[in-house]
Amino acid sequence: MSSVQTAPIQRMKPTLVRRAAYPPPRWAAFQPCTYAKRIPVDVFVSKPDVALHDAFLQMLDDYDVHDPENGGDYAAARSDFVAYVQRLHDDERGFVGLVPCSHRWLVSLQGAVVGVVRVRHKIHTDFLANEVGHIGYDVPPSHRGPGFGVAALKAGLERARELGLERVLLYADTDNPASWHTIERCGGVLEAERYSQHYHCLVRRYWITIPQT
Ligand SMILES: CC(C)(COP(=O)(O)OP(=O)(O)OC[C@H]1O[C@@H](n2cnc3c(N)ncnc32)[C@H](O)[C@@H]1OP(=O)(O)O)[C@@H](O)C(=O)NCCC(=O)NCCS
């Protein structure tokens, strides 16, 4: 077994341990997400964890069937899940990409992985600032709609707050209203809309100010 870090973000509330349909996971941290207006979405927010192997691969099956294009980024998890999780932890520590990037997984009370969010700790290159931004998020196709997208972004904003970021930059394709609605639901302020030379489409550029508590 690898030396994957599994320290919890916070301790889970005991009342929710009893409500959960699966054994209390050692990795989980309950963060109530009250931001979705349609239903309150209760999810656990976890660091990538090898204990979530089956749930993560079920998410990949969902992408394979319903949205292979957006599932492609997770395909490496299939061949060696332990190495994949380790790589995400290494990414957070700054050993993988251009900048350190924190990864968090949203897990439903039924134990399904219902969202993924990535938070780049800084965006100091032209490419990151002009094309990518701080935060990216995805919800597997079968779980879209009831508020997990907003919950995923909120989890990312919480991580940004922990990192000391005062505001974050996000991009959404103009033809992806689910994405920019999610940003706007989380307080995003549209700064500009322009054509991306890299992605060859119209994109919207938003800022979200992080509440400092
Ligand atoms: C973008 C994405 C994360 C949204 O996830 P979701 O779980 O459907 O989002 P939510 O249920 O939290 O809804 C968030 C907002 O988007 C709106 N929305 C959701 N699907 C929509 C759609 N197909 N068209 C228009 N608006 C939509 C919701 O109504 C809600 O806005 P509102 O509260 O103002 O009504 C999801 O569609 C996804 O993973 N898409 C593929 C990957 C992607 O585009 N990622 C974002 C780029 S980084």
PDBQT file of the ligand as one rigid body, heavy atoms in Angstrom, charges set to zero:
ROOT
HETATM    1  C1  LIG A 301     -21.203  22.266 -14.689  1.00  0.00    +0.000 C 
HETATM    2  C2  LIG A 301     -21.650  21.156 -13.753  1.00  0.00    +0.000 C 
HETATM    3  C3  LIG A 301     -20.546  20.891 -12.739  1.00  0.00    +0.000 C 
HETATM    4  C4  LIG A 301     -22.931  21.585 -13.029  1.00  0.00    +0.000 C 
HETATM    5  O1  LIG A 301     -23.276  20.546 -12.162  1.00  0.00    +0.000 OA
HETATM    6  P1  LIG A 301     -24.795  20.361 -11.635  1.00  0.00    +0.000 P 
HETATM    7  O2  LIG A 301     -24.748  19.374 -10.534  1.00  0.00    +0.000 OA
HETATM    8  O3  LIG A 301     -25.701  20.074 -12.762  1.00  0.00    +0.000 OA
HETATM    9  O4  LIG A 301     -25.110  21.813 -11.066  1.00  0.00    +0.000 OA
HETATM   10  P2  LIG A 301     -26.222  22.239 -10.012  1.00  0.00    +0.000 P 
HETATM   11  O5  LIG A 301     -27.298  21.211  -9.934  1.00  0.00    +0.000 OA
HETATM   12  O6  LIG A 301     -25.519  22.607  -8.753  1.00  0.00    +0.000 OA
HETATM   13  O7  LIG A 301     -26.825  23.537 -10.720  1.00  0.00    +0.000 OA
HETATM   14  C5  LIG A 301     -26.068  24.728 -10.744  1.00  0.00    +0.000 C 
HETATM   15  C6  LIG A 301     -26.765  25.771 -11.607  1.00  0.00    +0.000 C 
HETATM   16  O8  LIG A 301     -26.649  25.400 -12.985  1.00  0.00    +0.000 OA
HETATM   17  C7  LIG A 301     -27.956  25.348 -13.557  1.00  0.00    +0.000 C 
HETATM   18  N1  LIG A 301     -27.946  24.291 -14.533  1.00  0.00    +0.000 N 
HETATM   19  C8  LIG A 301     -27.695  22.979 -14.329  1.00  0.00    +0.000 A 
HETATM   20  N2  LIG A 301     -27.766  22.317 -15.487  1.00  0.00    +0.000 NA
HETATM   21  C9  LIG A 301     -28.060  23.235 -16.439  1.00  0.00    +0.000 A 
HETATM   22  C10 LIG A 301     -28.230  23.156 -17.842  1.00  0.00    +0.000 A 
HETATM   23  N3  LIG A 301     -28.101  22.006 -18.522  1.00  0.00    +0.000 N 
HETATM   24  N4  LIG A 301     -28.518  24.297 -18.505  1.00  0.00    +0.000 NA
HETATM   25  C11 LIG A 301     -28.628  25.477 -17.869  1.00  0.00    +0.000 A 
HETATM   26  N5  LIG A 301     -28.446  25.609 -16.520  1.00  0.00    +0.000 NA
HETATM   27  C12 LIG A 301     -28.173  24.488 -15.832  1.00  0.00    +0.000 A 
HETATM   28  C13 LIG A 301     -28.873  25.057 -12.412  1.00  0.00    +0.000 C 
HETATM   29  O9  LIG A 301     -30.201  25.441 -12.695  1.00  0.00    +0.000 OA
HETATM   30  C14 LIG A 301     -28.243  25.894 -11.327  1.00  0.00    +0.000 C 
HETATM   31  O10 LIG A 301     -28.520  27.266 -11.497  1.00  0.00    +0.000 OA
HETATM   32  P3  LIG A 301     -29.731  27.969 -10.709  1.00  0.00    +0.000 P 
HETATM   33  O11 LIG A 301     -29.594  27.546  -9.298  1.00  0.00    +0.000 OA
HETATM   34  O12 LIG A 301     -29.484  29.416 -10.934  1.00  0.00    +0.000 OA
HETATM   35  O13 LIG A 301     -30.988  27.453 -11.301  1.00  0.00    +0.000 OA
HETATM   36  C15 LIG A 301     -21.968  19.849 -14.534  1.00  0.00    +0.000 C 
HETATM   37  O14 LIG A 301     -22.934  20.152 -15.512  1.00  0.00    +0.000 OA
HETATM   38  C16 LIG A 301     -20.756  19.237 -15.204  1.00  0.00    +0.000 C 
HETATM   39  O15 LIG A 301     -19.986  18.531 -14.569  1.00  0.00    +0.000 OA
HETATM   40  N6  LIG A 301     -20.582  19.490 -16.518  1.00  0.00    +0.000 N 
HETATM   41  C17 LIG A 301     -19.470  18.913 -17.275  1.00  0.00    +0.000 C 
HETATM   42  C18 LIG A 301     -18.125  19.441 -16.808  1.00  0.00    +0.000 C 
HETATM   43  C19 LIG A 301     -18.102  20.945 -16.718  1.00  0.00    +0.000 C 
HETATM   44  O16 LIG A 301     -18.665  21.641 -17.539  1.00  0.00    +0.000 OA
HETATM   45  N7  LIG A 301     -17.405  21.461 -15.688  1.00  0.00    +0.000 N 
HETATM   46  C20 LIG A 301     -17.290  22.901 -15.454  1.00  0.00    +0.000 C 
HETATM   47  C21 LIG A 301     -16.151  23.492 -16.150  1.00  0.00    +0.000 C 
HETATM   48  S1  LIG A 301     -14.754  23.612 -15.065  1.00  0.00    +0.000 SA
ENDROOT
TORSDOF 0
